[in-house]
Amino acid sequence: MAALLLRRLAGTHRGRVPLAAAAAVTGGAALFCASSPPTIALMEEKGEDAAAKVALNPDKWLEFKLQEKATVSHNSQLFRFSFDPSTKLGLDVASCLITRYTPISDPDSKGYFDLLIKVYPDGKMSQYFASLKPGDVVEVKGPIEKLRYSPNMKKQIGMIAGGTGITPMLQVVRAILKNPDDNTQVSLIYANVSPDDILLKRELDRLASSYPNFKVFYTVDKPSNDWRGGVGYISKDIALKGLPRPGEDSLILVCGPPGMMNHISGDKAKDRSQGELTGILKELGYTAEMVYKF
């Protein structure tokens, strides 16, 4: 898993002005709006496919054009950025932006990557993305590696996601399920404000019905009259029912808004390291080695 450091262009000035959050991140890739045509540089990808070309470069700013955007829910939009169709982006599974924006497209997809972004009224970065139009260009540098997933690294992986925190989880789920040699059992607890806020539900339900090693449980704070899932904050009882038991063969992934993170696991440290494990996961007997916070 790798991170992208996110920045934006201030006004029409070509200089790169970092967001406040950028100062708290070690490494990453940067993204900001530009007005010139896209320039894609290719680098060789290290690893099994040494001949493969990737569109990202950790040492250079490279431009990506917004191909299209679409409304996903009442407050979320999907953004597709394009690049050379003969190349892959060059990010590992669950690669993410420091503002919690994670591509939901397959890391092996060629020529494009998709970002699913919730647009907040007072969110400077999400409002910036919402203002983009097809043909606008963003600039990216990266990636910086974080947690690297490998098949069968754990027998069981439990996930707790809130809101757009589902995006890195979906990438891990897809990576596991598309690999017939990966026998990892995966369970996901996904919390939202209301049923209308549940992102990618159709895709998650499709995967759960198609693969016996993947299970998903939804909970919302404000249920509709016909809601059949869980109600309220993720409790110890919900966690016990939906997650693998603590053990060296279990890994719990957590990603969501600060309030949820504090309740479940404690948030990351100010330097963006994992920080102390607190919350209900610690109370249930999990250790810091068993939990990863996005």
C-alpha positions in Angstrom: 0.0 0.0 0.0 1.3 3.4 -0.9 0.4 7.0 -0.3 0.1 10.1 -2.5 0.9 13.5 -1.0 -1.9 15.8 -2.0 -1.5 19.5 -2.9 -3.3 22.0 -5.0 -2.6 25.1 -7.1 -3.3 28.4 -5.4 -5.2 30.6 -7.9 -3.4 30.7 -11.3 0.1 30.6 -9.9 2.1 27.6 -11.1 3.9 27.2 -7.7 2.8 24.3 -5.6 1.1 25.4 -2.3 0.6 22.5 0.1 -2.6 21.9 2.1 -2.2 22.1 5.8 -2.5 18.3 6.0 0.6 17.9 3.8 2.9 19.0 6.5 1.9 16.1 8.6 2.8 13.4 6.1 6.1 11.7 5.5 6.6 11.4 1.8 3.7 10.8 -0.7 2.6 12.1 -4.0 1.2 15.4 -4.8 -1.9 16.4 -6.8 -2.9 19.9 -7.9 -4.8 21.7 -10.7 -3.0 22.9 -13.7 -4.0 24.4 -17.1 -1.5 22.9 -19.5 -1.9 19.6 -21.5 -1.0 16.4 -19.7 2.5 15.2 -19.8 3.1 11.6 -18.9 6.5 10.2 -18.2 7.0 6.5 -17.9 9.2 4.5 -15.5 9.9 0.8 -15.2 8.0 -1.0 -12.5 10.1 -3.0 -10.2 9.0 -6.5 -9.2 7.7 -9.5 -11.0 6.8 -7.6 -14.2 9.9 -5.7 -14.7 9.0 -4.8 -18.3 5.8 -3.1 -17.2 5.5 0.7 -17.5 3.8 2.8 -14.9 2.5 6.4 -15.1 3.7 7.6 -11.7 7.1 8.7 -10.7 8.2 9.4 -7.1 10.7 12.0 -8.2 8.7 13.9 -10.8 5.5 15.9 -11.0 3.3 14.4 -13.7 0.0 15.5 -15.1 -3.3 13.6 -15.3 -6.4 14.9 -17.1 -9.9 14.6 -15.6 -11.7 12.4 -18.2 -15.2 12.5 -16.6 -17.0 12.7 -13.3 -20.3 11.4 -12.1 -22.6 11.7 -9.1 -22.6 8.6 -6.9 -24.8 9.7 -4.0 -26.3 12.9 -2.7 -22.9 14.1 -1.5 -20.3 12.0 -3.3 -18.8 12.1 -6.8 -16.7 9.7 -8.9 -13.7 11.3 -10.7 -11.9 9.4 -13.5 -8.4 10.6 -14.5 -6.7 9.4 -17.6 -3.2 8.6 -18.7 -1.3 6.6 -21.3 -3.6 3.6 -21.9 -0.6 1.3 -22.4 0.5 1.8 -18.8 -0.6 1.1 -15.3 -0.8 3.8 -12.6 1.9 2.3 -10.5 0.3 2.0 -7.1 0.0 -1.0 -4.8 -3.3 -2.3 -3.4 -5.1 0.3 -1.3 -2.9 3.2 -2.3 -4.3 6.4 -0.9 -4.2 10.2 -0.8 -3.3 11.8 2.5 -6.8 13.3 2.6 -8.2 9.8 2.7 -8.9 9.7 -1.1 -8.1 6.2 -2.3 -8.4 5.1 -6.0 -11.2 2.6 -6.2 -10.1 1.4 -9.6 -8.1 -1.8 -9.9 -4.4 -1.1 -9.5 -3.8 -3.1 -12.7 -6.2 -0.9 -14.7 -4.5 0.7 -17.7 -5.1 4.3 -18.8 -7.2 5.6 -15.9 -7.7 5.7 -12.2 -10.9 6.5 -10.3 -11.3 8.5 -7.1 -14.6 8.5 -5.0 -14.9 11.7 -3.0 -17.5 12.9 -0.6 -18.0 16.6 -1.1 -18.3 18.5 2.2 -19.7 22.1 2.3 -16.7 23.3 4.3 -14.2 20.9 2.8 -11.6 22.9 0.9 -10.1 19.9 -0.9 -13.4 18.2 -1.7 -14.9 21.5 -2.9 -11.8 22.0 -5.1 -12.4 18.6 -6.7 -16.1 19.3 -7.1 -15.1 22.5 -9.1 -13.0 20.5 -11.6 -14.4 20.0 -15.1 -13.5 17.3 -17.7 -10.3 18.4 -19.4 -8.9 20.0 -16.3 -5.5 18.7 -15.3 -4.0 17.6 -12.0 -0.4 16.9 -11.1 0.8 13.9 -9.1 4.1 12.7 -7.7 4.5 9.4 -5.9 4.0 6.9 -4.5 5.4 6.3 -1.1 4.9 2.8 0.2 2.8 2.2 3.4 1.4 -1.2 4.3 2.1 -3.8 1.6 -0.5 -6.5 1.1 0.6 -10.0 0.0 -1.7 -13.0 -0.6 -2.4 -15.1 2.5 -0.4 -12.8 4.8 -3.1 -13.5 7.4 -5.7 -16.2 7.6 -8.4 -13.6 8.5 -8.8 -9.9 7.8 -11.4 -7.9 9.5 -12.3 -4.4 8.3 -14.1 -1.5 9.9 -14.9 1.4 7.6 -16.9 4.6 7.9 -18.1 6.8 5.0 -15.4 7.1 2.3 -13.1 5.0 4.5 -14.6 2.2 2.4 -12.2 3.0 -0.5 -9.0 1.4 0.7 -11.0 -1.6 2.0 -12.5 -2.2 -1.4 -9.1 -2.4 -3.0 -7.9 -5.0 -0.5 -11.2 -7.0 -0.9 -10.9 -7.0 -4.7 -7.2 -8.0 -4.5 -8.0 -11.0 -2.3 -11.1 -12.1 -4.2 -9.7 -12.0 -7.7 -6.8 -14.2 -6.7 -7.8 -17.8 -6.6 -4.7 -18.7 -4.6 -5.6 -16.3 -1.8 -7.6 -18.1 0.9 -7.9 -15.1 3.2 -11.3 -14.8 5.0 -12.5 -11.2 4.9 -15.2 -9.6 6.9 -16.3 -5.9 6.7 -18.3 -3.7 9.1 -19.3 -0.6 7.2 -20.9 2.3 9.2 -22.7 5.4 7.8 -25.1 8.1 8.8 -28.0 6.8 6.7 -28.7 4.2 4.1 -28.4 6.9 1.4 -24.8 7.5 2.5 -23.6 3.9 1.9 -21.2 4.1 -1.0 -20.5 1.2 -3.4 -23.2 -0.9 -1.7 -24.2 -2.7 -4.9 -20.6 -3.7 -5.6 -20.1 -4.8 -2.0 -23.3 -6.9 -2.1 -22.3 -8.4 -5.4 -18.9 -9.5 -4.1 -20.5 -10.9 -0.9 -23.0 -13.0 -2.8 -20.3 -14.2 -5.3 -17.5 -15.1 -2.9 -18.1 -17.2 0.3 -14.9 -15.9 1.9 -16.2 -12.3 2.0 -18.9 -11.1 4.4 -20.3 -7.5 4.9 -22.4 -6.0 7.6 -23.9 -2.5 7.5 -24.9 -0.2 10.3 -26.4 3.3 10.2 -27.2 6.0 12.7 -30.4 7.1 11.0 -32.2 4.1 9.6 -35.0 4.3 7.0 -38.4 2.6 7.7 -37.4 -0.4 5.5 -33.8 -0.7 6.8 -32.8 -4.2 7.7 -29.2 -3.7 8.8 -27.6 -2.6 12.0 -28.4 0.6 13.8 -26.1 2.9 15.7 -22.4 3.2 16.4 -20.2 0.1 16.1 -20.4 -1.5 19.5 -18.4 -4.2 21.1 -21.1 -6.7 20.3 -21.1 -5.7 16.6 -17.3 -6.0 16.5 -17.4 -9.4 18.1 -19.9 -10.7 15.6 -18.3 -9.2 12.5 -14.5 -9.4 13.2 -12.1 -12.3 13.5 -10.9 -13.0 17.1 -7.6 -11.5 18.3 -4.7 -13.6 17.2 -1.4 -13.7 15.3 -3.3 -14.9 12.2 -5.8 -11.9 12.3 -5.4 -8.4 11.0 -7.9 -5.6 11.5 -8.0 -2.6 9.1 -9.7 0.6 10.2 -10.5 3.7 8.1 -13.1 6.4 8.8 -13.7 9.9 10.2 -11.9 11.0 13.4 -14.8 10.3 15.7 -15.1 6.8 14.5 -11.4 6.2 14.6 -11.2 7.4 18.2 -14.0 5.1 19.2 -12.7 2.0 17.4 -8.9 2.1 17.6 -7.7 5.6 18.4 -6.6 7.9 15.6 -3.1 8.0 14.1 -0.4 10.0 15.8 0.3 13.6 14.8 3.3 12.5 12.7 0.9 10.1 10.9 2.4 7.0 12.4 0.1 4.4 13.7 0.0 5.8 17.2 -1.3 4.1 20.4 -4.1 1.5 20.0 -7.1 2.5 22.1 -10.9 2.2 21.8 -13.0 -0.9 21.6 -10.4 -2.9 19.7 -8.0 -2.6 22.6 -10.8 -3.4 25.1 -11.6 -6.6 23.1 -8.0 -7.8 23.3 -6.5 -6.8 20.0 -2.9 -5.6 20.1 -1.2 -2.9 18.0 0.4 -5.5 15.8 -3.1 -6.8 14.9 -4.5 -3.4 13.8 -3.6 -1.1 10.9 -5.1 2.4 10.7 -5.4 4.1 7.3 
